[in-house]
Every structure is written in C-alpha cells, then in structure tokens.
Amino acid sequence: MEIVLVGLNHRTAPVEVRERVSFTVDQARRAAEELRTRGILEEALILSTCNRSEVYGVPPESDHGTGQSLSAFLSAFHAIEAHELHPSLYHHQDGDAVRHLFNVAAGLDSMLLGETEILGQVREAYRAAHQLGATGPVLNRLFQGALEVGKRVRTETELSARPMSVASAGVKLADRIFGKLRDRTALVLGAGTASGQVVSQLRDRGIGKLLIMNRSHDRAAEIAERFGGKTVPWAEWGTALVAPDIVVSSVSSGEPVLRRHEVEGAMAARGNRALLLMDLGVPRNMDPAASDLYNVYLYNIDDLTDIVRQNRQARESEVPRAEAIVEEHVEKFLSWQASVELVGVLEALRARLGEARRSHFDAALRRMSHLSAPDRERIQAMVEQLLEELLLRPAEQLRAERNLRRKIQRVEALRDLFLSGRQEP
C-alpha cells in the first residue's frame, strides 16, 4: 500500500516551467484516467495551482519504478523534454509524501506562509478526483486527513490570521476602525498596481461604495468597470473628500497631492466623521501633518510595511504549533497504514500456512489409514488451532507496538521472512 508523489512547486521551478506543467480541471481529470488505465497507478489525484503541480497516487503492489514512470508521464502529457522538466521534480514516498501534503494543506509549504486559499484548492482537487472515481481507500483517507489538518491549523493557530501584504494590512486597518465595510465608501487615487490591489481587497471585504480618481480618466474607468466602482473627475478633488470614509492614494507626484489644510476643510464639512488615509505613494502623496487632526488616521507605506513585517514574525512564531498538528496527523495516518499492512500480511501468512498444512497434513493422513474419520477430524482441528495460536501472539505484539517506525519495520520483516518469493496461484 505504497503512496507516491511526484511534483514541482515555487521552490523547485521558475514560473516559466510551472505554467507549462499546470493542469486545467479537464486535463487533471484526463491525466488521472490515463494513469489508471495505463496501470501506472491504481489511485490517482492531481493537485495543480499557480505555485505547484503534483501527482499523488497508489501504484500497483508489484511496481517499484512508479516515480520514474510518473516523471516520464508528466513530460509526455505536457510535451516537455525530460531534461527541461526532471531537474525541477521532487519525489516522495509514504511518510514523506503524507507529510508534504499535510504541510501544503496547513499553508506551511506556500509561497506566502499561512496562505488560506490552498486549503480550498486541496478540497476541490480531492472532490474532483473522488467524483471521477480515481481515488480509493488510501487517497480518500489521506486527503480527508489533509483537510482536517488544514482546518485545525486555521482554527487552532494564528498562522493565517494576520494580513501579509501592504494592501491587505491597510484594509484590515479599515476593518478595525469602521467594523464591517458594507456601509462605507472608499476613494482610491491612482490606477496603478498598488491601487488595484487595494481595490481588489476592498471589494472582497464588501465595501459599500467604491470611487476611483486618476489623472487618466480611461484608466480610472477601466478599474471602476472591473471592480464595480464609479469614477470621479480629477478636477473635483476639492470636494471629493467629503463623502469617503477611506482614502487610498498611490500616484506619481514630486509633492503631496493632499495637504493638511485640505483634509482639515474636508473634516469640517464631514462633521469630523472618522477618516482613514492610506498613503502608498513614494514619494509620499499625503502631508504627514494631517495625522494631527482629530479623527484622522494616516498610515504611509512604511507604516503598513512595518505592520506586515510584524505579522510575518507573528506567523513564523506559530509555525511550531502548526508543525506539531501536522506531525500528529502524519503519525495517525501512518499508524492506520501500518495496521492495514499488518492485516494484509497476516491474511497472506494465514493463507500460506493453510496451504502448507493442507499439503503436508493430507500426505501424512494417507500414510495413517488406520485412523478413523473422527480421529482425522480431531487431528485436523488441533493443527488448525496450533496455527492460529502461532499467528495470534505476533499479531497482538505488533498491534500493541507504540513505536510506529518499529511496527512498520516488523511488518516488513514478517513479510520478507515468510512471504518473499511467494508465487501467487
């Protein structure tokens, strides 16, 4: 009951390679079917995101070259030369494969530590493979365990609780100041990358009204249309500060576009309602003196970057707790795997002893023709009871073994000692 994993991720492959090995939903379904119909895997699941493409599987019991077969399959499936792809691939088996998947589900293997999206991607990959019928008892157990790990890490640690980008940190501040944002208005100055990230975060948090200002109206209109906002002419800058609760600025300017006296005038017109100013510009777009005004909260790019740095440190401090959860579930899964292996080995050993008993016992009975039928039955029952007792003690010792590594080693030793070289009938 071996588990194999072959894949690549952001640590082993640049984006130029990752994008060539990514799977669409249909491609993942087709690949899983091919792997099973061609006999490479008995169970198969493809996990593909922007940062990773991984094949998880259970190979046929007699196949010990599955890793190489999967590497070759990935090359052929995506029409990539082996020398281009194979250096980026990693290969894991059994415990290492289990630990890798659980780390992925926990957000410990993500480009952004504690990323929450990956758990949903793992869930969707498992759902798709399960619906296809490509998973079986092993991968079902494995991925259900991974989802449990991800859920526990999210609920029992702070690994995913703190924003890790300037945009998300700024919007989190807005949450703290105003509570829910559905009744709030945000004004975004500029239409560059930083502004777009904040607009996206605000929309995801359900901002009630979104206003976009930019010197280029066309660019402002493009962002407004994409995120469901409205444009405000740049010329109306003087009155635009009265309505919003949040103002985000990221424009190219050699001097502040928003000065203290302008903010002071706007606050008077607003009845001193709270105003959050996020200055993402370099050089700064907003006069630092505006922060002295009552109910004005001004954060510049350095302030937000410092929050992100503190959050990163806080997340990293949670890593040991997350890793402990992962290891707990790795041990739990491997214990289940070893128990299944033990049952299989004992059944195979019982069958082999039964074959030996029938062969030798029948030959012996033929030489003891003087025995009555009841005597033969009693002798046969005694031999069968003896064989069961011979199996019972090692089985109980193996089940009671608490050291998982030793248990697995003993199961393997039992298989090698009594079952190696056995020819199936």
SEKOL-701434 format. One record per residue (C-alpha): residue in one letter; x, y, z; residue number from 1. Coordinates in nm, 3 decimals, m for minus. Layout:
REM residues N
REC   res         u         v         w     n
REC     A         X         Y         Z   NUM
...
This chain:
REM residues 425
REC   res         u         v         w     n
REC     M     0.000     0.000     0.000     1
REC     E     0.265     0.247    m0.111     2
REC     I     0.189     0.619    m0.162     3
REC     V     0.390     0.811    m0.421     4
REC     L     0.412     1.181    m0.500     5
REC     V     0.586     1.348    m0.792     6
REC     G     0.560     1.722    m0.848     7
REC     L     0.716     2.064    m0.862     8
REC     N     0.645     2.395    m0.690     9
REC     H     0.764     2.754    m0.649    10
REC     R     1.075     2.636    m0.466    11
REC     T     1.195     2.396    m0.734    12
REC     A     1.078     2.553    m1.060    13
REC     P     1.051     2.907    m1.203    14
REC     V     0.714     3.027    m1.325    15
REC     E     0.818     2.960    m1.686    16
REC     V     0.831     2.588    m1.604    17
REC     R     0.535     2.581    m1.363    18
REC     E     0.298     2.733    m1.616    19
REC     R     0.391     2.465    m1.871    20
REC     V     0.310     2.186    m1.625    21
REC     S    m0.014     2.329    m1.486    22
REC     F    m0.335     2.129    m1.529    23
REC     T    m0.679     2.262    m1.613    24
REC     V    m0.971     2.082    m1.447    25
REC     D    m1.030     1.878    m1.762    26
REC     Q    m0.659     1.798    m1.800    27
REC     A    m0.638     1.683    m1.437    28
REC     R    m0.936     1.454    m1.494    29
REC     R    m0.790     1.315    m1.816    30
REC     A    m0.445     1.263    m1.660    31
REC     A    m0.590     1.072    m1.365    32
REC     E    m0.784     0.847    m1.602    33
REC     E    m0.478     0.780    m1.816    34
REC     L    m0.260     0.698    m1.516    35
REC     R    m0.511     0.437    m1.403    36
REC     T    m0.600     0.286    m1.740    37
REC     R    m0.231     0.251    m1.829    38
REC     G    m0.164     0.072    m1.500    39
REC     I     0.081     0.330    m1.366    40
REC     L    m0.140     0.399    m1.064    41
REC     E    m0.435     0.226    m0.901    42
REC     E    m0.548     0.550    m0.736    43
REC     A    m0.462     0.896    m0.872    44
REC     L    m0.516     1.261    m0.786    45
REC     I    m0.376     1.578    m0.946    46
REC     L    m0.326     1.894    m0.739    47
REC     S    m0.247     2.193    m0.961    48
REC     T    m0.231     2.560    m0.857    49
REC     C    m0.033     2.860    m0.976    50
REC     N     0.251     2.758    m0.743    51
REC     R     0.251     2.378    m0.777    52
REC     S     0.158     2.076    m0.986    53
REC     E     0.162     1.744    m0.801    54
REC     V     0.054     1.389    m0.877    55
REC     Y    m0.047     1.173    m0.580    56
REC     G    m0.106     0.804    m0.628    57
REC     V    m0.111     0.447    m0.511    58
REC     P     0.088     0.225    m0.750    59
REC     P     0.029    m0.141    m0.824    60
REC     E     0.174    m0.355    m0.547    61
REC     S     0.438    m0.512    m0.771    62
REC     D     0.561    m0.185    m0.930    63
REC     H     0.871    m0.027    m0.773    64
REC     G     0.953     0.219    m1.053    65
REC     T     0.644     0.437    m1.027    66
REC     G     0.836     0.757    m0.957    67
REC     Q     1.023     0.734    m1.285    68
REC     S     0.703     0.639    m1.468    69
REC     L     0.526     0.946    m1.331    70
REC     S     0.814     1.173    m1.431    71
REC     A     0.800     1.035    m1.783    72
REC     F     0.422     1.070    m1.788    73
REC     L     0.440     1.439    m1.691    74
REC     S     0.696     1.506    m1.965    75
REC     A     0.484     1.334    m2.229    76
REC     F     0.150     1.474    m2.112    77
REC     H     0.273     1.834    m2.126    78
REC     A     0.507     1.780    m2.423    79
REC     I     0.817     1.894    m2.231    80
REC     E     1.158     1.741    m2.283    81
REC     A     1.272     1.534    m1.987    82
REC     H     1.595     1.733    m1.945    83
REC     E     1.387     2.052    m1.909    84
REC     L     1.140     1.913    m1.657    85
REC     H     1.302     1.644    m1.448    86
REC     P     1.554     1.865    m1.260    87
REC     S     1.257     2.058    m1.114    88
REC     L     1.068     1.750    m0.992    89
REC     Y     1.066     1.614    m0.639    90
REC     H     0.978     1.254    m0.548    91
REC     H     0.828     1.150    m0.213    92
REC     Q     0.702     0.817    m0.085    93
REC     D     0.482     0.707     0.203    94
REC     G     0.558     0.911     0.517    95
REC     D     0.740     1.185     0.327    96
REC     A     0.450     1.214     0.080    97
REC     V     0.198     1.228     0.364    98
REC     R     0.396     1.494     0.550    99
REC     H     0.436     1.701     0.233   100
REC     L     0.062     1.704     0.161   101
REC     F    m0.026     1.790     0.521   102
REC     N     0.224     2.078     0.514   103
REC     V     0.063     2.200     0.190   104
REC     A    m0.287     2.189     0.342   105
REC     A    m0.163     2.370     0.653   106
REC     G    m0.018     2.658     0.448   107
REC     L     0.337     2.573     0.557   108
REC     D     0.458     2.499     0.204   109
REC     S     0.307     2.806     0.036   110
REC     M     0.492     3.096    m0.120   111
REC     L     0.304     3.314     0.130   112
REC     L     0.330     3.148     0.473   113
REC     G    m0.014     3.062     0.605   114
REC     E    m0.191     3.111     0.272   115
REC     T    m0.559     3.020     0.315   116
REC     E    m0.655     2.963    m0.049   117
REC     I    m0.457     2.641    m0.076   118
REC     L    m0.691     2.450     0.156   119
REC     G    m0.982     2.519    m0.076   120
REC     Q    m0.771     2.411    m0.373   121
REC     V    m0.683     2.083    m0.198   122
REC     R    m1.051     2.029    m0.120   123
REC     E    m1.153     2.095    m0.482   124
REC     A    m0.883     1.865    m0.623   125
REC     Y    m0.997     1.586    m0.391   126
REC     R    m1.365     1.643    m0.473   127
REC     A    m1.297     1.628    m0.848   128
REC     A    m1.086     1.309    m0.825   129
REC     H    m1.337     1.143    m0.592   130
REC     Q    m1.629     1.221    m0.824   131
REC     L    m1.429     1.076    m1.111   132
REC     G    m1.374     0.757    m0.913   133
REC     A    m0.997     0.799    m0.936   134
REC     T    m0.941     0.779    m0.560   135
REC     G    m0.978     0.475    m0.338   136
REC     P    m0.944     0.389     0.030   137
REC     V    m0.586     0.514     0.058   138
REC     L    m0.614     0.854    m0.111   139
REC     N    m0.957     0.908     0.042   140
REC     R    m0.811     0.861     0.388   141
REC     L    m0.504     1.068     0.300   142
REC     F    m0.689     1.372     0.166   143
REC     Q    m0.956     1.365     0.433   144
REC     G    m0.670     1.379     0.681   145
REC     A    m0.513     1.670     0.492   146
REC     L    m0.838     1.868     0.506   147
REC     E    m0.862     1.801     0.878   148
REC     V    m0.503     1.924     0.926   149
REC     G    m0.573     2.244     0.732   150
REC     K    m0.889     2.313     0.931   151
REC     R    m0.716     2.257     1.264   152
REC     V    m0.421     2.480     1.175   153
REC     R    m0.656     2.761     1.072   154
REC     T    m0.870     2.735     1.387   155
REC     E    m0.607     2.646     1.649   156
REC     T    m0.319     2.872     1.541   157
REC     E    m0.268     3.228     1.422   158
REC     L    m0.074     3.116     1.114   159
REC     S    m0.334     3.257     0.872   160
REC     A    m0.488     3.528     1.086   161
REC     R    m0.267     3.826     1.006   162
REC     P    m0.252     4.009     0.670   163
REC     M     0.074     3.964     0.481   164
REC     S     0.057     4.230     0.208   165
REC     V     0.051     4.607     0.228   166
REC     A    m0.291     4.614     0.062   167
REC     S    m0.441     4.355     0.296   168
REC     A    m0.284     4.524     0.600   169
REC     G    m0.443     4.856     0.502   170
REC     V    m0.786     4.704     0.451   171
REC     K    m0.755     4.516     0.781   172
REC     L    m0.697     4.853     0.950   173
REC     A    m1.016     4.979     0.787   174
REC     D    m1.199     4.682     0.936   175
REC     R    m1.071     4.768     1.281   176
REC     I    m1.165     5.134     1.256   177
REC     F    m1.506     5.102     1.092   178
REC     G    m1.613     4.746     1.154   179
REC     K    m1.799     4.598     0.856   180
REC     L    m1.733     4.794     0.536   181
REC     R    m2.064     4.735     0.354   182
REC     D    m2.197     5.077     0.460   183
REC     R    m1.870     5.260     0.393   184
REC     T    m1.728     5.450     0.095   185
REC     A    m1.371     5.431    m0.031   186
REC     L    m1.197     5.676    m0.263   187
REC     V    m0.890     5.544    m0.446   188
REC     L    m0.646     5.789    m0.606   189
REC     G    m0.436     5.639    m0.882   190
REC     A    m0.481     5.338    m1.107   191
REC     G    m0.150     5.155    m1.077   192
REC     T    m0.069     4.811    m0.939   193
REC     A    m0.077     4.911    m0.572   194
REC     S    m0.413     5.086    m0.611   195
REC     G    m0.553     4.787    m0.796   196
REC     Q    m0.450     4.554    m0.513   197
REC     V    m0.626     4.772    m0.256   198
REC     V    m0.938     4.800    m0.472   199
REC     S    m0.946     4.421    m0.503   200
REC     Q    m0.912     4.378    m0.126   201
REC     L    m1.183     4.637    m0.058   202
REC     R    m1.421     4.467    m0.298   203
REC     D    m1.350     4.128    m0.138   204
REC     R    m1.434     4.279     0.201   205
REC     G    m1.768     4.404     0.068   206
REC     I    m1.703     4.779     0.055   207
REC     G    m2.035     4.958     0.008   208
REC     K    m1.926     5.220    m0.248   209
REC     L    m1.605     5.249    m0.446   210
REC     L    m1.485     5.571    m0.612   211
REC     I    m1.183     5.588    m0.846   212
REC     M    m0.988     5.904    m0.932   213
REC     N    m0.697     5.922    m1.175   214
REC     R    m0.541     6.181    m1.398   215
REC     S    m0.614     5.945    m1.689   216
REC     H    m0.990     5.900    m1.696   217
REC     D    m0.971     5.595    m1.923   218
REC     R    m0.751     5.407    m1.679   219
REC     A    m0.981     5.501    m1.388   220
REC     A    m1.282     5.386    m1.589   221
REC     E    m1.115     5.052    m1.661   222
REC     I    m1.060     4.977    m1.291   223
REC     A    m1.406     5.107    m1.198   224
REC     E    m1.568     4.877    m1.452   225
REC     R    m1.364     4.575    m1.340   226
REC     F    m1.449     4.617    m0.971   227
REC     G    m1.794     4.772    m0.990   228
REC     G    m1.694     5.124    m0.887   229
REC     K    m1.757     5.477    m1.015   230
REC     T    m1.512     5.733    m1.146   231
REC     V    m1.469     6.082    m1.005   232
REC     P    m1.311     6.354    m1.225   233
REC     W    m0.966     6.460    m1.107   234
REC     A    m1.078     6.821    m1.120   235
REC     E    m1.329     6.756    m0.838   236
REC     W    m1.050     6.674    m0.597   237
REC     G    m1.151     6.960    m0.364   238
REC     T    m1.499     6.822    m0.290   239
REC     A    m1.421     6.452    m0.326   240
REC     L    m1.301     6.419     0.035   241
REC     V    m1.640     6.491     0.189   242
REC     A    m1.806     6.155     0.111   243
REC     P    m1.549     5.876     0.167   244
REC     D    m1.456     5.705     0.491   245
REC     I    m1.136     5.565     0.341   246
REC     V    m0.895     5.740     0.104   247
REC     V    m0.616     5.541    m0.062   248
REC     S    m0.353     5.720    m0.268   249
REC     S    m0.080     5.580    m0.494   250
REC     V     0.009     5.835    m0.761   251
REC     S     0.336     5.958    m0.904   252
REC     S     0.398     6.307    m0.770   253
REC     G     0.701     6.503    m0.654   254
REC     E     0.498     6.670    m0.378   255
REC     P     0.190     6.579    m0.170   256
REC     V    m0.140     6.582    m0.357   257
REC     L    m0.329     6.605    m0.029   258
REC     R    m0.227     6.874     0.220   259
REC     R    m0.319     6.930     0.581   260
REC     H    m0.545     7.230     0.522   261
REC     E    m0.742     7.036     0.257   262
REC     V    m0.801     6.750     0.499   263
REC     E    m0.893     6.999     0.774   264
REC     G    m1.151     7.164     0.549   265
REC     A    m1.295     6.829     0.447   266
REC     M    m1.325     6.717     0.810   267
REC     A    m1.523     7.029     0.896   268
REC     A    m1.760     6.960     0.603   269
REC     R    m1.791     6.596     0.714   270
REC     G    m1.878     6.681     1.073   271
REC     N    m1.548     6.527     1.182   272
REC     R    m1.652     6.175     1.084   273
REC     A    m1.360     5.933     1.109   274
REC     L    m1.133     5.933     0.803   275
REC     L    m0.870     5.668     0.724   276
REC     L    m0.593     5.783     0.490   277
REC     M    m0.365     5.521     0.330   278
REC     D    m0.065     5.676     0.157   279
REC     L     0.100     5.416    m0.067   280
REC     G     0.293     5.670    m0.271   281
REC     V     0.670     5.703    m0.288   282
REC     P     0.739     5.996    m0.252   283
REC     R     0.450     6.038    m0.009   284
REC     N     0.122     6.165    m0.153   285
REC     M    m0.022     6.292     0.175   286
REC     D     0.102     6.561     0.413   287
REC     P     0.217     6.383     0.734   288
REC     A     0.085     6.679     0.937   289
REC     A    m0.271     6.568     0.853   290
REC     S    m0.232     6.293     1.111   291
REC     D    m0.252     6.558     1.386   292
REC     L    m0.617     6.628     1.302   293
REC     Y    m0.894     6.487     1.520   294
REC     N    m1.039     6.155     1.396   295
REC     V    m0.793     6.133     1.107   296
REC     Y    m0.593     5.810     1.083   297
REC     L    m0.298     5.838     0.844   298
REC     Y    m0.075     5.542     0.752   299
REC     N     0.202     5.561     0.493   300
REC     I     0.378     5.282     0.306   301
REC     D     0.641     5.241     0.579   302
REC     D     0.373     5.211     0.849   303
REC     L     0.192     4.939     0.656   304
REC     T     0.516     4.761     0.565   305
REC     D     0.609     4.756     0.933   306
REC     I     0.271     4.601     1.014   307
REC     V     0.336     4.335     0.751   308
REC     R     0.682     4.268     0.896   309
REC     Q     0.537     4.227     1.245   310
REC     N     0.266     4.000     1.108   311
REC     R     0.526     3.786     0.930   312
REC     Q     0.716     3.745     1.256   313
REC     A     0.393     3.658     1.436   314
REC     R     0.307     3.399     1.171   315
REC     E     0.653     3.247     1.188   316
REC     S     0.617     3.212     1.564   317
REC     E     0.309     2.996     1.501   318
REC     V     0.497     2.755     1.274   319
REC     P     0.597     2.513     1.556   320
REC     R     0.233     2.481     1.665   321
REC     A     0.124     2.414     1.307   322
REC     E     0.405     2.163     1.258   323
REC     A     0.301     1.980     1.575   324
REC     I    m0.052     1.940     1.434   325
REC     V     0.093     1.813     1.107   326
REC     E     0.312     1.556     1.283   327
REC     E     0.022     1.438     1.497   328
REC     H    m0.182     1.364     1.186   329
REC     V     0.113     1.212     0.999   330
REC     E     0.157     0.964     1.284   331
REC     K    m0.216     0.894     1.286   332
REC     F    m0.222     0.822     0.913   333
REC     L     0.092     0.609     0.917   334
REC     S    m0.048     0.412     1.211   335
REC     W    m0.361     0.341     1.007   336
REC     Q    m0.145     0.248     0.708   337
REC     A     0.065     0.012     0.918   338
REC     S    m0.249    m0.150     1.062   339
REC     V    m0.385    m0.211     0.714   340
REC     E    m0.049    m0.353     0.609   341
REC     L    m0.048    m0.580     0.916   342
REC     V    m0.393    m0.718     0.836   343
REC     G    m0.282    m0.788     0.479   344
REC     V     0.039    m0.961     0.585   345
REC     L    m0.138    m1.174     0.847   346
REC     E    m0.405    m1.280     0.599   347
REC     A    m0.139    m1.372     0.344   348
REC     L     0.059    m1.561     0.608   349
REC     R    m0.256    m1.742     0.727   350
REC     A    m0.330    m1.845     0.368   351
REC     R     0.026    m1.969     0.315   352
REC     L     0.028    m2.168     0.637   353
REC     G    m0.308    m2.310     0.542   354
REC     E    m0.172    m2.425     0.208   355
REC     A     0.129    m2.584     0.380   356
REC     R    m0.096    m2.750     0.637   357
REC     R    m0.323    m2.899     0.372   358
REC     S    m0.030    m3.025     0.165   359
REC     H     0.161    m3.189     0.450   360
REC     F    m0.143    m3.299     0.651   361
REC     D    m0.312    m3.471     0.359   362
REC     A     0.011    m3.655     0.272   363
REC     A     0.055    m3.763     0.636   364
REC     L    m0.302    m3.884     0.669   365
REC     R    m0.267    m4.100     0.362   366
REC     R     0.006    m4.290     0.547   367
REC     M    m0.218    m4.331     0.855   368
REC     S    m0.503    m4.530     0.710   369
REC     H    m0.573    m4.697     1.045   370
REC     L    m0.720    m4.371     1.186   371
REC     S    m1.093    m4.332     1.193   372
REC     A    m1.270    m4.036     1.036   373
REC     P    m1.342    m3.874     1.379   374
REC     D    m0.972    m3.910     1.472   375
REC     R    m0.867    m3.743     1.147   376
REC     E    m1.107    m3.453     1.214   377
REC     R    m0.974    m3.410     1.570   378
REC     I    m0.614    m3.404     1.448   379
REC     Q    m0.702    m3.154     1.176   380
REC     A    m0.875    m2.930     1.431   381
REC     M    m0.571    m2.945     1.662   382
REC     V    m0.334    m2.845     1.379   383
REC     E    m0.557    m2.553     1.276   384
REC     Q    m0.578    m2.434     1.636   385
REC     L    m0.199    m2.455     1.666   386
REC     L    m0.153    m2.243     1.351   387
REC     E    m0.395    m1.979     1.481   388
REC     E    m0.210    m1.961     1.812   389
REC     L     0.121    m1.924     1.628   390
REC     L    m0.023    m1.621     1.443   391
REC     L    m0.207    m1.473     1.739   392
REC     R     0.091    m1.380     1.958   393
REC     P     0.294    m1.188     1.694   394
REC     A    m0.024    m1.015     1.576   395
REC     E    m0.102    m0.895     1.929   396
REC     Q     0.256    m0.778     1.981   397
REC     L     0.254    m0.584     1.654   398
REC     R    m0.079    m0.419     1.731   399
REC     A     0.042    m0.319     2.077   400
REC     E     0.369    m0.175     1.946   401
REC     R     0.365     0.202     2.011   402
REC     N     0.678     0.288     1.817   403
REC     L     0.535     0.331     1.469   404
REC     R     0.868     0.302     1.288   405
REC     R     0.947    m0.023     1.470   406
REC     K     0.597    m0.153     1.396   407
REC     I     0.636    m0.089     1.024   408
REC     Q     0.982    m0.247     1.026   409
REC     R     0.845    m0.557     1.196   410
REC     V     0.557    m0.586     0.948   411
REC     E     0.806    m0.559     0.663   412
REC     A     1.035    m0.814     0.829   413
REC     L     0.743    m1.054     0.871   414
REC     R     0.654    m1.018     0.505   415
REC     D     1.015    m1.067     0.393   416
REC     L     1.072    m1.363     0.622   417
REC     F     0.765    m1.568     0.536   418
REC     L     0.617    m1.432     0.216   419
REC     S     0.904    m1.315    m0.006   420
REC     G     0.938    m1.505    m0.327   421
REC     R     0.590    m1.647    m0.296   422
REC     Q     0.428    m1.728    m0.628   423
REC     E     0.063    m1.640    m0.648   424
REC     P    m0.156    m1.931    m0.752   425
